[in-house]
Amino acid sequence: MPDQTQAPRRIPPLTALWPFMRPYRARIALAFVLLCLASATILLVPLAFRDVVDAGFGAPAQPHDTLLGGLGLNGQFLALFGMASFWAAMVAARYYTVSWIGERVSADLRAAVYRRVLSQSPEFFETTQTGEVLSRLTGDTTLIQTVVGSSVSLGLRSLFQFVGGMIMLAVTSFHLFALNLGLMVVLALPIFGIGRSVKKLSRESQDRIADTSALAGEILNAMPTVQAYTQEHREAERFTQRTETSFVTAIRRTRLRALMTALIIAAVMGIIVFVLWVGARQVNEGLLTHGELLSFVLYAALVAGGVGTLSEVWGEVMRAGGAAERLLELLHAQPAIRETPRLARPASAAPVGLSFEHVSFSYPARPDTLALDDISLQVGAGESVALVGPSGAGKSTLFQALLRFYDISAGTICIDGQDIRDLSLHDLRRDIAIVAQDPVIFSANTLENIRYGRPDATDDEVKAAARAAFAEEFIERLPEGYQTFLGERGTRLSGGQRQRIAIARAILKGAPVLLLDEATSALDAESEVLVQRGLKAAMQGRTTMVIAHRLATVQQVDRIVVMEHGRIVEIGTPAQLRQQGGLYARLAALQLEG
């Protein structure tokens, strides 16, 4: 996890889920009532069996000592069946209620974690792989759903059975109860010790699964490169190694749980057999009736079953505890960009001015290297400015600072005279449209991909933006036109087509500031001419900043800013810069004059 995760290392995982359960208090209370009714009913069943057996053997207890006294043998059997039917109804109702709660809480938790992840800055994803996040959103929430939706309910039911059964054991035969209790205490000690080890291994197992998912997500997103370099076998081996590590960790956890289960079963059965032996001797001596011994055995079975289920539930809770801890780490992760908006900025399409005053910045991963070094630049409203220079000069970093993907170390950045740190991120980014060097195409149709720039736009507005970006001519040739599904990451489009979709999206947004990061880099000569026309129209009435490596694409801008090593080294028109004989002149000589 990244450093900005501020959650304490040891979070009480399941208690920390209470905020997600609080809205459903009424259903939780209903589930508890149903649980109490079902548990009370099952605890009465052994008493009913006692009366039936004693009555059947012709030696009934006194009427005031019986549960079903006065009903007769047939009536007692009918009452016993009625109790069983009522118990079944309560169990079914409880199962439905707690399953609903589990599914609801899991869905709410998944949505909250995803919303939190979306609020993180790019710095967060420098150290957190998306595959790991996906593993937590799917696998970990499924574990929590299992615990909240079934395991906790089973645990409470088993706890009620255990406590109620122990009380009834004491009432039925205190001597046998004392033996049973002593042996149960001895049994409980190793269970809790093993359970703590299971929790630790469960957390480790989930981490290994997340590592595997992260690797798979990274490689599947890079399949053309993997196949072009014939690295399929190597990547398959890497995935197999990660999977094997996950398997080994999971088996260690399973081995401990199997040991705990075997210990519990053997110990419980040993206790039952021993208590039965003692009880049989008391029946022979006339100290117990047959019905009392049967009811004691049934209560002992309820207690044993409760202990067995509690051990299984404890293992699930320990496993879910690790999953909840991992999810809550994401949920408590604090964004590196803190919003303290002091100004409200109304939406406007009018051009705005930008100013950078003594801006310096270092990436968190490289704190000793200035990516921006004392940058001062004024961009007038409606002006077009190009940023040129070698790779690593700080051009894209300046865009990221303007968008507040990172907070600058020193200086100020203002939009229309307002410090961007005084604005909400929504207000700031609403005023900026960007076309990135590697455009993102979503798994949707063409219409929805362009409409992403302004979700409330009409179909006609979307098509107008496509025409302005000179994208309509290829869109209409697609199998279903604007309704054509473009595939994951736009795999059905060429690089130039993806770029024009992204330009249309930016045009549709209609923001007063337009950022173009190598917007024509993926285009062939013919497409570039078409898109340049579209961009020229889009730049009208907007403040535009353009990053370009190809100087031929920025000859019509108002000014060119030349950057090197995070500094501005030259500013002027193309003609002025060529006359100065500096870095721009050298680049122009290489590119424009051959």
Long-range contacts (C-beta under 8 A, 24 or more apart in sequence): 1-127, 1-128, 1-329, 1-330, 1-333, 2-123, 2-124, 2-126, 2-127, 2-128, 2-333, 3-127, 3-364, 4-123, 4-124, 4-333, 4-334, 4-335, 4-336, 5-329, 5-332, 5-333, 5-334, 6-332, 6-333, 6-334, 7-328, 7-329, 7-331, 7-332, 7-333, 11-324, 11-325, 11-328, 11-329, 11-332, 13-320, 13-321, 13-322, 13-323, 13-324, 13-325, 13-328, 14-147, 14-317, 14-320, 14-321, 14-324, 16-324, 16-328, 17-105, 17-109, 17-144, 17-148, 17-324, 20-105, 20-108, 20-109, 20-112, 21-101, 21-105, 21-148, 24-101, 24-104, 24-105, 27-97, 27-100, 27-101, 28-101, 30-97, 31-94, 31-97, 31-98, 31-101, 31-153, 32-156, 34-90, 34-93, 34-94, 34-97, 35-90, 35-94, 35-153, 35-156, 35-157, 35-160, 36-160, 37-86, 37-90, 38-87, 38-90, 38-91, 38-94, 38-157, 39-157, 39-160, 39-161, 39-164, 40-164, 41-83, 41-86, 41-87, 41-90, 42-87, 42-161, 42-302, 43-161, 43-164, 43-165, 43-168, 43-302, 44-83, 45-80, 45-83, 45-84, 45-87, 45-298, 46-168, 46-294, 46-295, 46-296, 46-298, 46-299, 46-302, 47-168, 47-295, 48-76, 48-79, 48-80, 48-83, 49-80, 49-291, 49-294, 49-295, 49-298, 50-289, 50-291, 50-292, 50-294, 50-295, 51-76, 51-291, 52-76, 52-77, 52-80, 52-291, 53-290, 53-291, 53-294, 54-289, 54-290, 54-291, 54-292, 57-290, 57-291, 59-289, 59-290, 61-289, 61-291, 94-153, 94-157, 95-150, 95-153, 98-148, 98-149, 98-150, 98-152, 98-153, 99-149, 99-150, 100-149, 101-148, 101-149, 102-145, 102-146, 102-147, 102-148, 102-149, 102-150, 103-145, 103-149, 105-144, 105-145, 105-148, 105-149, 106-141, 106-142, 106-144, 106-145, 106-148, 106-149, 109-141, 109-144, 109-327, 109-331, 110-137, 110-141, 112-331, 113-137, 113-141, 113-327, 113-330, 113-331, 116-330, 116-331, 116-333, 117-330, 117-333, 119-335, 120-333, 120-335, 120-336, 121-335, 121-336, 121-337, 121-405, 121-406, 122-400, 122-405, 122-406, 123-336, 123-364, 123-406, 124-333, 124-335, 124-336, 126-364, 126-365, 129-214, 129-217, 129-218, 130-214, 130-217, 131-210, 131-213, 131-214, 131-215, 131-216, 131-217, 131-218, 132-210, 132-211, 132-213, 132-214, 133-330, 134-213, 134-217, 135-206, 135-209, 135-210, 135-212, 135-213, 135-214, 136-210, 136-323, 136-326, 136-327, 136-330, 139-206, 139-209, 139-210, 139-213, 139-323, 140-206, 140-323, 140-324, 140-326, 140-327, 141-323, 141-327, 143-206, 143-316, 143-319, 143-320, 143-323, 144-320, 144-323, 144-324, 144-327, 146-316, 146-320, 147-316, 147-317, 147-320, 151-313, 151-316, 151-317, 151-320, 152-313, 152-317, 154-309, 154-312, 154-313, 155-309, 155-310, 155-313, 155-314, 155-317, 157-306, 157-309, 158-305, 158-306, 158-307, 158-309, 158-310, 158-313, 159-306, 159-310, 160-306, 161-302, 161-303, 161-305, 161-306, 162-302, 162-303, 162-306, 162-307, 162-310, 164-302, 165-299, 165-300, 165-302, 165-303, 165-306, 166-303, 168-295, 168-299, 169-296, 169-299, 169-300, 169-303, 172-292, 172-295, 172-296, 172-299, 173-279, 173-282, 173-288, 173-292, 173-296, 175-278, 175-282, 176-275, 176-278, 176-279, 176-282, 176-296, 179-274, 179-275, 179-278, 180-271, 180-275, 180-300, 180-303, 183-267, 183-270, 183-271, 183-274, 184-271, 184-303, 184-307, 186-267, 187-263, 187-264, 187-267, 187-268, 187-271, 187-307, 190-260, 190-263, 191-260, 191-263, 191-264, 191-311, 191-314, 192-314, 194-256, 194-257, 194-259, 194-260, 194-263, 195-260, 195-311, 195-314, 195-315, 195-318, 196-318, 197-256, 198-253, 198-256, 198-257, 198-260, 198-315, 198-318, 198-319, 199-318, 199-319, 199-321, 199-322, 200-322, 201-249, 201-252, 201-253, 201-256, 202-253, 202-318, 202-319, 202-320, 202-321, 202-322, 202-323, 203-321, 203-322, 203-325, 203-326, 204-249, 204-253, 204-322, 205-246, 205-249, 205-250, 205-253, 205-319, 205-322, 206-322, 206-323, 206-326, 207-326, 208-242, 208-245, 208-246, 208-249, 208-250, 209-246, 210-326, 211-242, 211-245, 211-246, 212-239, 212-242, 212-243, 212-246, 215-239, 215-242, 221-489, 253-319, 257-315, 260-311, 260-315, 261-311, 261-312, 264-307, 264-308, 264-311, 265-308, 268-304, 268-307, 268-308, 269-304, 271-300, 271-304, 272-297, 272-300, 272-301, 272-304, 275-300, 336-364, 336-406, 336-407, 337-404, 337-405, 337-406, 337-407, 337-425, 339-424, 339-425, 340-421, 340-422, 341-422, 341-423, 341-424, 341-427, 342-422, 343-418, 343-422, 343-423, 344-424, 344-427, 345-416, 345-418, 345-423, 345-427, 345-428, 345-431, 347-430, 347-431, 348-431, 348-512, 349-510, 349-511, 349-512, 349-541, 350-381, 350-512, 350-541, 351-381, 351-382, 351-512, 351-541, 351-542, 351-543, 352-381, 352-415, 352-416, 352-431, 352-512, 352-513, 352-543, 353-378, 353-379, 353-380, 353-381, 353-415, 353-416, 353-417, 353-543, 354-378, 354-379, 354-402, 354-413, 354-414, 354-415, 354-513, 354-543, 354-545, 355-379, 355-412, 355-413, 355-414, 355-417, 356-398, 356-411, 356-412, 356-413, 357-411, 357-412, 357-413, 357-414, 358-410, 358-411, 358-412, 359-398, 359-401, 359-408, 359-410, 359-411, 359-412, 359-413, 360-408, 360-409, 360-410, 360-411, 361-397, 361-401, 361-406, 361-408, 361-409, 361-410, 362-409, 363-397, 363-406, 370-566, 371-397, 371-566, 372-397, 372-398, 372-401, 372-408, 372-566, 373-565, 373-566, 373-567, 374-411, 374-567, 375-411, 375-566, 375-567, 375-568, 376-411, 376-568, 377-561, 377-568, 377-571, 379-543, 379-545, 380-543, 381-416, 381-543, 382-541, 382-542, 382-543, 383-543, 383-544, 383-558, 383-559, 384-539, 384-543, 384-544, 384-545, 384-546, 384-556, 384-557, 384-558, 384-559, 385-544, 385-545, 385-546, 385-557, 385-558, 385-559, 385-560, 385-561, 386-545, 386-546, 386-547, 386-548, 386-554, 386-557, 386-559, 386-560, 386-561, 387-545, 387-546, 387-547, 387-548, 387-561, 387-563, 388-547, 388-548, 388-549, 388-551, 388-554, 388-560, 388-561, 388-562, 388-563, 388-584, 388-587, 389-562, 389-563, 389-564, 389-569, 389-583, 390-564, 391-549, 392-565, 393-563, 393-564, 393-565, 393-566, 394-563, 394-565, 394-566, 394-567, 395-547, 395-563, 396-517, 396-547, 397-566, 398-545, 398-563, 399-434, 399-515, 399-517, 399-545, 399-547, 402-432, 402-515, 402-545, 403-428, 403-429, 403-432, 403-434, 403-515, 404-428, 404-429, 415-513, 430-511, 431-511, 431-512, 431-513, 432-511, 432-513, 432-514, 432-515, 433-505, 433-506, 433-507, 433-509, 433-510, 433-511, 433-513, 433-514, 433-515, 434-506, 434-514, 434-515, 434-516, 434-517, 435-499, 435-502, 435-503, 435-505, 435-506, 435-514, 435-515, 435-516, 435-517, 435-519, 436-502, 436-517, 437-517, 437-518, 437-519, 437-521, 437-547, 439-490, 439-498, 439-499, 439-501, 439-502, 440-489, 440-502, 441-486, 441-487, 441-489, 441-490, 441-493, 441-498, 441-501, 441-502, 442-486, 443-485, 443-486, 443-487, 443-488, 443-489, 444-485, 444-486, 445-480, 445-482, 445-483, 445-484, 445-485, 445-486, 446-475, 446-478, 446-481, 446-482, 446-483, 446-484, 446-486, 446-501, 447-482, 447-483, 449-486, 449-490, 449-501, 449-505, 450-501, 450-504, 450-505, 450-508, 451-508, 452-505, 453-504, 453-505, 453-506, 453-507, 453-508, 453-509, 454-508, 454-509, 454-510, 457-508, 461-508, 462-504, 462-508, 465-504, 465-505, 465-507, 465-508, 466-504, 468-504, 468-507, 468-534, 468-537, 468-538, 469-500, 469-501, 469-503, 469-504, 469-507, 469-531, 469-534, 469-538, 470-500, 470-530, 470-531, 470-533, 470-534, 471-497, 471-500, 471-501, 471-503, 471-504, 471-534, 474-500, 495-522, 495-523, 496-522, 496-523, 496-524, 496-527, 496-531, 498-522, 499-523, 499-531, 500-527, 500-530, 500-531, 500-534, 503-531, 503-534, 503-535, 503-538, 506-538, 507-534, 507-538, 511-542, 512-542, 512-543, 513-542, 513-543, 513-544, 513-545, 514-538, 514-539, 514-542, 514-543, 514-544, 514-545, 515-544, 515-545, 515-547, 516-544, 516-545, 516-546, 516-547, 517-547, 518-547, 518-548, 518-549, 519-546, 520-550, 520-553, 521-549, 521-550, 528-553, 550-591, 551-584, 551-587, 551-588, 551-591, 551-592, 552-591, 552-592, 560-584
